[in-house]
Amino acid sequence: MPMAVSPERPRTGVTRLTGGRLVSGDKLVEGDLWISSVTGHILRSQEVFYEHHVIPDEVIDLKGKILCPGFIDVQFNGAFGFDFSSVPADMNEYQKGLHRLNKRLVRTGVTSYLPTLPSQKAEVYNKVLKYLGPSGRPRNALEGSESLGAHCEGPFISPTKNGIHSLQVLQEAPSGFADMEVVYGVENFGSMESELPGNAGSPISMITAAPEVPGVSACIPEISRRGIRFAIGHTEATYEEASEAIQRGATMITHLFNAMRPLHHRNPGVFGVLGKTEGRDRPYYGVISDGIHLHPTTVKIAHNAHPDGFILVTDAMKTVGLPDGVYDGMNGDRWEKKGPLLTREGSDTIAGSSATLIECLNNFWSWSHASIPQVLRSVTSTPAEMLGLQGVKGSLEADADADLLVLDAVEGEDGQRGFKVEQVYKFGTLVHDASNETFGL
């Protein structure tokens, strides 16, 4: 229980979280964490207490529950009725919808994400990317989840691995990077190399494209130079083509196994690059563990192949949190939602996911029986590292952003395992408390 604060003592904005099990590397360790809602960072507790003699406003006993960094979803198309790709006539309505989404999303444990735009026409990118860039500083914690920059998934992808991406909007890049600038907008690319983490002044943090599509592979070095991650996805790439893309600067694979050439014993395809021995040649990779996109054993095989690069993603659509039914989709499509299953109306084509990240995480933990730190790494420190944000996001180290979750771990007799989000802190401010329905965003 929180300790009462003396009314005579001025508030410091400091909270001490104690009695919890903190994720530290491959272990859960008992310890305290001091955070500040003023700076938004995790504090150096010894320095704050012994040198600056700061007394926390509150001391909160976590009663043995798990304290971990906030979740990061790097492939997230929308939820709760909001779609990043849907452009209204009044962009003020778009911004209002975005704000509502951020406040609801943070309650699921996702404190940061990459708003993802599947293949679209150039006018869509030019209208919405300006609203989807990194949220920047200073930022009010009460705004909820924050964008770490847009993920442009297409339109430079294979027409035979397009999934629900409309064939009418797909592109080639025969003139190289100039063609990408035309589609995404010249102003939406950073113009200089930067030593700072993340991209260099661009609202785009990641681009997914198929390296075998004409002109794409030649663009990878320039994309990387701008501080933007290049991900291989929606592709017919062979093992050799995927390997070449990595040599040119690709660092990520988008939803491994889905919408790509399958593993073959004489050509392992994109999956084969996970077996490379040199560290820099082994990319990060996203996995959708919603129980629909991949078989549980497939997920375990992927994790065992390269656990340090394993990132859970949702590929969530606007149907997350909505009742079953038929909904308008992208580029004139219609989607049918039946429970967690989302398909193009009248077909068996999977149209993204209706799962939350905590649901995907719980599935992975139940299927893999990996340790709690290993499981949580896939939605915290690993995506942060992929984005070049280690030590800023996905970390409990001092000076990192105080985006935190208090989790209750549950293990059932049937072998099912899962986490429940009890509390969410954003920049050191408590923004969600599951035990108090009247509290939070």
LINZILIN-V655884 format. One record per pair of residues at least 12 apart in sequence whose C-alpha atoms are under 8 Angstrom apart, sorted by the first residue. I is the first residue (numbers start at 1). J is the second residue. Records with the same first field share a line. If there is no record, write none. Layout:
I=J  J
This chain:
1=59  60  61
2=58  59  60  61
3=58  59  60
4=58
5=57  58
11=57
12=38  54  55  56  57
13=36  37  38  56  57
14=34  35  36  37  38  55  56  57  58
15=34  35  36  56  57  58  59  60  428
16=32  33  34  35  56  58  59  60
17=32  33  34  35  59  60  61  62
18=31  32  33  59  60  61  62
19=31  32  61  62  63  64  65
20=32  61  62  63  64  65  66  67
21=64  65  66  67
22=66  67  68
23=66  67  68  373  396
24=373  396
25=373
26=371  373  374
27=373
28=372  373
33=45
35=402  428
36=402  427  428  429
37=427  428  429
38=428
39=427  428
40=401  402  426  427  428  429
41=398  399  400  401  402  427  428
42=396  397  398  399  400  401  402  428
43=398  399
44=398  399
62=406
65=406  407  408  409
66=405  406  407  408  409
67=404  405  406  407
68=376  395  396  404  405  406  407
69=380  381  393  394  395  396  402  403  404  405
70=109  110  111  112  380  394  403  404  405  424  425
71=109  110  111  112  357  379  380  394
72=110  111  112  113  379  380  383  384  394
73=110  112  113  114  312  313  314  357  379  383
74=113  114  115  116  151  313  383
75=113  114  115  116  151  313  314  315  316
76=113  114  115  116  313  314  315  316  317
77=115  116  117  118  315  316  317  318
78=115  116  316  317  318  319  320
79=101  105  316  317  318  319  320  321
80=101  318  319  320  321  322
81=318  319  320  321  322
82=97  98  101  318
83=317  318
84=115  116  117  128
85=117  118  120  124  128  330
86=330
87=124  127  128
95=131
99=143  144
102=143  144  145  146
103=142  143  144  145  441
104=144  441
105=144  145
106=144  145  424  432
107=421  424  431  432  441
108=356  357  358  421
109=357  358  405  421  424
110=145  357
111=144  145  146  403  426
112=145  146  147  148
113=145  146  147  148  149
114=147  148  149  150  151  205
115=132  147  149  150  151
116=150  151  152  153
117=150  151  152  153  154
118=152  153  154  155  165
119=152  153  154  155  156  165  166  169  170
120=154  155  169  170  331
121=169  183
122=182  183  184  185
123=183
125=183  184  185
126=184  185
129=150  188  203  204
130=188  203
132=147  149  150  203
133=147  148  149  150  202  203  204  205
134=146  147  148  149  150  203
135=147  148  149
141=426  427  428  429  431
142=426  429  431  441
144=426  431  441
145=426
148=205
149=202  203  204  205  206
150=203  204  205  206
151=204  205  206  207  208
152=204  206  207  208
153=207  208  209
154=170  207  208  209
155=169  170  171  209
156=170  171  172  173  208  209  210  213  216
157=170  171  172  208  209  210  213  233  234  235
158=210  212  213  234  235  236
160=235  236
161=234  235  236  259  260
162=234  259
163=234  259  349  350  351
164=344  349  350  351
166=330  331
172=213  214  215  216
173=213  214  215  216
174=214  215  216
175=215
176=215  216  218  219
177=218  219  222
187=202
188=202  203  204
189=201  202  203  204  226
190=202  226  227
191=226
192=225  226
193=225  226  227
194=226  227
197=387  388  389
198=227  228  387  388  389
199=226  227  228
200=226  227  228
204=228
205=227  228  229  387
206=228  229  230  231
207=228  229  230  231
208=230  231  232  233  234  254
209=230  231  232  233  234  235
210=232  233  234  235  236  237
211=232  235  237  241  242  245
212=235  236  237  241
217=245  248
220=245  248  249  250
221=248  249
224=249  250
229=250  251  252  387
230=249  250  251  252
231=250  251  252  253  254
232=245  250  252  253  254
233=253  254  255  256  259  260
234=254  258  259  260
235=259  260  261
236=260  261
237=260  261  269  270
238=261  267  268  269  270
239=267  268  269  270  271  272  273
240=269
242=269  270  273
243=273  281
246=281  283
247=281
250=283
251=282  283  284  386
252=283  284  285  286  386
253=283  284  285  286
254=285  286  287
255=285  286  287  288  313
256=271  285  286  287
257=271  294
258=293  294
274=305  306
275=305  306
282=306  309
283=309
284=308  309  310  311  386
285=309  310  311
286=310  311  312  313
287=299  310  311  312  313
288=312  313  314  315  360
289=312  313  314  360  361  363  364
290=314  340  353  355  359  360  363
291=360  363
292=341
293=350
296=364  367
297=367
299=364
300=367  368
308=382
309=382
310=378  382
311=378  379  382  383
312=357  360  361  378  379
313=357  360  379
314=353  354  355  356  357  360
315=352  353
316=352  353  354  355  356
317=352  353  354
318=354
319=337  354
320=353  354  355  356
321=354
323=337  339
324=336  337  338  339
325=337  338
326=345
333=345
335=351
337=354
339=354
340=353  354  355
341=353  354
342=354
358=419
361=375  376  379  418
362=417  418  419
363=417  418
365=417  418
366=415  416  417  418
379=394
380=393  394  395
381=393  394  395
382=394
401=427  428
402=425  426  427  428
403=424  425  426  427  428
404=424  425  426  428
405=421  422  423  424  425
406=421  422  423  424
407=419  420  421  422  423
408=420  421  422
421=434
422=434  435
